[in-house]
Amino acid sequence: MATQKMLKFVTVGREMPEKRDAASRSEDFHEIYREFADAKAKEQASRCSQCGVPYCQSHCPLHNNIPDWLRLTAEGRTQEAYLRSQETNTFPEICGRICPQDRLCEGNCVIEQSGHGTVTIGAIEKYITDTAWEEGWVKPAAPAQERPESIGIIGAGPGGLAAADRLRRMGFQVTVYDRHDRAGGLLIYGIPGFKLEKPVVERRTRQLRDGGVEFVLNTNVGEDISFDAIRGKHDAVLIATGVYKTRDLDVDNAEAKGVVRALDYLTASNRVDLGDEIPDYEDGELNARGKRVVVIGGGDTAMDCVRTAIRQGAQSVKCLYRRDRANMPGSQREVQNAEEEGVEFVWLSAPGAFVGHVPGEARLAQELDVDGEPVAISAVRVQKMRLGAPDVSGRQSPELIEGADYDEPADLVIKALGFEPEELPRLWGVEGLEVTRWGTVKADYQTHQTSLPGVFAVGDIVRGASLVVWAIRDGREAADSIAGFLADSTRVAAE
């Protein structure tokens, strides 16, 4: 009886995969969670209540059929569980590692509401697909029939790659353009290895190549190739560039020496981990070793920065966030991991200015030293805050407490304040591509069609900075819309 395998949540407690101890994991960039053994994955999957209205599924952006693949896992039918999970998700093993399950599927698990502890959905998702890779069940695209139409995809991040996979499986000719020397976007350069080891991403891009997707890397649209040239070469185009422009601080001396952007810092660290030579890392500019590090921000990017600094051997790592722990946008699981590793959180705190130091005096860090160089950072002037009335989002707004400033010593300050879209119409010299007042590309939320015929857009360049799982959903939806658009174009041409 299949159902006897399930509903074990009353007798079996919630158990995550074992976490490596903080001391040993802080020495390297390997993932911190050990693998589920087969028996443990089955046991934990059996805790699912198989409820009639699966909130885990409805709160997943991809609407993954979670109860089904939990049941199949509990029954030892792992290959069927994998096949079911990849029906709705192009990269289940990546989502299993980096999705904020505590805010999505697991956070809405019915047995969690009844006090029994949520099913460990993310860990089981990761186990299923890692097993599939080991067993050789993951196959590159092998379309039953090749299609003559071609699609150009700009951006090799999760949205672009998800669309490329789906389109290629339909038989379309797919070319992916990216500015970097490796495909993967933020998956490869933005997210540290302790959350997502890089071979996990690289085997996916290899699989896409093996399935016939062409990659054109080290190619900046607007410089190395024009947007019009890409449109002319392909029957449809998908914009999936993400958002990379860093939000900045509205404080004095925001460009002081020793104050760096989160993405520059994380990219350098990931490149070093991949074996690249990075001069700005070697000369110490983007290396936290031996330094007093202050990270400004409270999202997942800030968590990536503080935990990277620990692994680089920082003397101390502090995270300034202008609200309190309860109002923090980042994953609470990540905050806990960071605290275990030695990060100190300074709540209700914001930077007021950066202070530099030259022999014999302190001065504002925008000033120049005797050699005409910017003065190096020596401290962050911290302003203490309190939470006042709610803002338009419903969260309490931080208010400055007058006269409570103090100087926090710092040798390296990392700004993790979120990302904004680049001005694509201007950068690419393209007319008619409509953008919103925030600078994101305007696209239909169902079809992902932009104001230009045959041009679609997905992911963060449409949504603003968001989650990988939303980019995957957008990419899959856009692939279906592009297929429909090309079918209509073919029919019209035939008539």
N, C-alpha and C positions, 0 to 999 in steps of 0.2 A: 504494500500500500504506500503510494508516494507520499501521502500527507503525514504518515507516521514519522517521516524524516524531518518534518518541520515543527514549528511551534515549540521549540526547545528553550525559548527565552526564559521560561519560568524556572528551569532547572540548570541551565547553562549560562554563566555570567559573560558579560561583554569582555572581550580580550583583543587588544591590538597586537600586531606583530611586535616582538621584543624590540625595544629601542636600545641602540648602542649607548654605553654610558657616556656622560657629558665630557669627561676628561679625555677619553680616547677619540671620540668623534670630533672634538675641537681641534685635533691635530691634522685632519685631512678633509678632503672635499667629497668623500664618498657618502652615499645616501645613509641616513641615520636609522632607518627602520630595516630590521632583518626580514627575510622572506617568511611567509606563512609556510609551514609544512603542509603537505596534502591533507593529513588528518585534521589539523587545526583549522584549515580553510573550510573543510566540510562541516566541522563542528560549529564554527561561527556562522556559516551560511544557514545552518539548521535553526538558528535563533529567529529567523524571519517569521512573522506571524501570518504571511500570505493574506494580508488584509484586503477587504473588498474594494476599498478606494485607496490605492497606494500613493500616499502623499510624497514618498521618496521619488516616484516616477514623475508626478506632476510638478514637483519643484526642481527637477533636473532640466536645464535648458534644452538638452537633447531628447528629453522624454525617454531615456533609456528604460528598457523593460526589466527593471531591477528585480522584482519578485521572481520572474521566470528564471533568470540566470542564477539567482541565489538557490532556488529549488534544484536546478540541474547540478549545481556544484555540490549541494548537500547529498544528492543521489550519486555522486561520483561520475557524472556525465559531463566532464570538464570540456571536452571538445564541443559538445552541443551548447554548453554555457558560453564558450568563446564565440561560436557562430551567432548566437542570439545577441551577445553584447556588441558585436561589430556590425550588426544590422543598422544600428542607429548612431554609432560612434566610430569615426575613422581612426582615432588614436586612443583606445581605452586604457592602455598601459600608461599613457602620459597623464590622462585625466585622473586615473587612480592615484598618481603620485602628487599632482599639484592642484587639483580642484580643492576649493575650500568646502569640503564635505560638511563641516560643522555648520555652515550657513545654508547649504543646499539640501542634498538628499538625506544625509544622516541627521541634520538638524530638524527634519520634518518626519522622522521615523515614528510610527505610531507607538511602538513599544517604549521609545524614549519618553513619550508623553505619559506613559503609565508607570514610569519610574524604574524600568528594567535595564536601562542603558541601551543606546542605539545599536543596531546591527553595524558592524564595521565594513560598510559597503565599499569604500575606496580601496581598502587593503585587499578585499576579495577580488575586486575588479582588476587590480594590478596583478594578483596571483594568477587569475584566469589567463590573461593575455601573455604574461611572461612564460607561463607553461606552454601556451600555444606556439610561441617563438621557439622554445626549446624542442618541442615535438615536431616542428616543421609544418604546422597547420596554417601559418600565415603565408599567403601566396601573393605574388605580384599580380597586377592586372593582366588578364588574358582575355580581352574582349572577343566575343563570338564573331563579331563583324567589325571591320575597320570603317570609320566614317571619314569622309574627305575634309570636313570642316575643321578649322583650327581655332584654338582659343589661346590668347596671350594673357598670362596672369602676372601682374606686377606685385611682387612681394612673396617671399618664400617662408612666411610665418604660418601659424596654424590655420588661419582662414584660407590663405592661398593654397596651402598643401592639401587641405581637406577637399577643396573644390577640384584641384588637379586630380586627386585620386578618383573622385566620383565621376568626373568627366572622362578620364582615361578608361575607366571600367565600362563606360558606355560606348567606347570606340573612337572618341574624338582625338584629334592630334593636339597635344597640350605642350606649350612652352612657358616656363616660369622664369621671370627676370628678377634678379635681386642685386642690391648694391653691395652686399657682402661677399666674401670668398667662400662661405659655406651656406647651405640652405638651412632653414630652421627659424630664422628671425629671433625673437626673444627667447624661444625655447633653447637655442644654442648659445646665445650671447648674453641674454638678460637674466635668466634663472640659474642660480648657482648649482653646481654638481651635487651638493648635499641634499637638494630637493629633487633634482632630475639629472641623473648621470648622462653625460653626452653621448655615449654609445647607444643609449635608448633612442635618441633623436636620429643619430646617424644611420641606424639600421632602417628606420622608416624612409629616410631620403634615398637610401640605396634601393629599397623596395620599389619606390616610385620610379627611379631610373630604370630598374630592371623591367618594370611594367611599361616602359616606353615614354615616360615623361622626360622632356628635354629641359635642362637647366642652363640658363645663361647668367653666370654669376659675375661679380665684379663689374656690374653694369648699372650706372646711375642714369635713370630716366631724366631727360632734360639736359644731360651732359654727353654721355656716351651714345645714347640713342634717343631720338625724339619720341614723344608720346604719339605724334601723328604717324611716325614710321611704324610703330607697333600696331596702331589701328589699321594702317594700310596693309600690313602683313597678315593680319588675322581676321577671321569672320566675327569674332566677338572678343571683348577685352574685359578682364576683371581687375579692379583696383583693390589691392589687399595690403597696403603699405604699412598699416599700423600707425601709431603716433609716437614720435621720437623727440619732439621738441620739449625741453624741460621747462616746467614752470619755475619761475625764479622768486626770490625773496624781495619784498619791498622794504629793504633795510639799507642803511649806509654800508658801503664797502662790500657789497654782495660778491664782487669779483676778486676778493683778496687772494693772495698767494697762499695755497694750502686749503682753499675752499673749492671743492670739486663737485661735479654732477654725478648723481647716482649711476646713471647709465654708463658714463665713461669709466667709472670705478668698477662696476660689475663686468663690463665687457673686457676690460684689461685683465681682471682676475680669471674670467672664463677662458680667455685666449691663452694665458699662461698655463692654465690647467690642460688645455688642448695641445700644448707644446710649442706655441708661437713665441717669438721674441718680441717683447713690448718695451721699447726704450723708456716710456713714462712710468713703467713699473720698475724697471731696473734702477732708474735714478731716484726712485722713492716717491715720486709725485703721486702715483696711484697705488701705493703700497703702504699698508698700515703698520708694518712691523716696528715694534718699539715705540709706537706713537700713542698719545692720548687722543682718542677718536671721539668726535661728537657727530651723531647722525640726527638730522632734522627731518621729522615726518613720522607718520603713524600707520602707513599702509604696508602692504606686503613687500613693496620695494624697499622700504626702510628696514623691514625685518631681514631681507636678503643682505642688505649692507652691513647691519650690525653683526650678523652671524659670519659673514665673510671676513670682517675685520678681526674677529676673534681667531679665526683659522689662520690669518696672516701673521698672528703673533703680536697684536696690539697690546700696549701696556695697560690700557683701560678703554672700555667702550661704553658710552652713554648715549641714550636715545631721548631727545627732547620732543615732547608732543604737547600741543597746546590745549588738548582736552584731557579727560581722565581715561582710565583703562576701559570703563564701560562704554565709552563713546568712541573707541578706537576703531578705525575702518579695517585694520588688518586682522588676520586670523588669530583667534585666541590661542590656538594650538601652536602657532609660530611664536607668539609672545612667550608662552611657557617654555618652548624649546630654547629660545634666546636667553631667558633668565637662568635656565639650568646650565647654560654654557658660559655664564658670567657677565651677561649684559645687564647694565643698570638702567632702568627706565625712570626718567624724570618727568612726571606728569604735570599738567597745567603749567607748561613752560614753553616760551617761544624766544627766538633770537631777536635781540634789539639792534645789535651791531657786532662787527668783528673787530677785535683789538689786535694790533700788531706790536712787535717788539724790536727795537734796535738797542744796542748797548747803551745803558744809562737812562733810557726813557721808554715809556709806552705811548703809542700814538694810534690814531685810527688807521686801519690797515689799507685804506685806499691810497695812502701817501707813499712816496717813493723814498728809498734809502739813498745813501750817498752815491751809489753806483747807478741810480736811476731805475732800480728794480722795485716792484711792489714790496712793501714790508710784509714779512711772513706772519701768518696768523699765530697768535700766542694765547688768545682766549676768545670765548663767545660771551658777549654781554647778554645774560639771560633775564628775560622779563617774566615775572610770575603772573599767572592768570587765575581767574575764577570763572565758573560757568554761570551765565546770565540767562536771559529769556531765550526761548527756542527761535531758531532762524526758519527760513522758508522750508527747509528739509525736515523740520521737526526736532533737530538736535539743538541742544543748548549752545549758544554762541559764547566763545571765550571773551572775557573782558579783562583789560589790563588792571593789575593792582599797582597803583602809583607808589613809587618809592621802595619797591621790593626787589629792584634789580641787583644782580651780583655777577661777577666775572667767573666763568667756568674755564679753567685752563684747557687748551686744545692745540694740538699740532696738525690735525687733519680734521676738516669739517666736510661732511658729505650731505649734499642737499637732495632729499628724497621727497619731493613735493608734488609728484604727479607729472603727467605728460599732456601736451597739447598738440594738435595737428599742425603740420607744416602747411604753408600756403601752396597747395599743389597747382592750382591754375597759373599762379605766377611762376613757380619753379619750373613747371613743364611747358610754359608758354602756350597753354591750351585755352581757347575761347569756348564759352557755352557750357562749361562744367560748373554747375551750380553748387555753392557751398552754403552752409547755415551760418548764422551770426557767430557761432563758435568756431567756424573754420572747418568743420567736418564736412565731408562730401554728402550732398543731399541725395538720398536714394530711397526708393519705395521699400517700406519695411516688409512687404511680402515677396516682391519679385527681385528686390535689390537692384532694379534698373535705375540708372542716373538720368540726368537731363539730356545726355548724349545718346543717340540711338546705338544699340549694340554694346554699350559700355555699362558695366555693372560694378558695384562696390560693396565690400563687406568688412566686418570686423571693426577694430578700433577707429579706423579712419572715418567710419560712419557713426559709431556709437560713442566715440570718445573712449578714453582708457577704460578697459573692461576686462573680463575674464577670458582665458583661453577657450573654455568650453563654449562661450557665446560665439567666438570667432569660428570655431568648428561648425557650430550649428548654422551660422550665416553662410559659410563656405559650401556646405552641403545643399542648403536651400538654393543658393545662387546657381550652383551647378545644374540643378533641375530646371531653374528658370532659363538659363542659357540654352539648355537642350531644347526647351519649348520654343524659345526665340528663333533658334536655328532651324527647327522643323517648320515654323511658320514662314521663315524667309525662303526656305527651299520650296515650299508649296506655292508661295506667291510667284517665285521665279518660274516654276513649272507652268503656272497658269498664263 
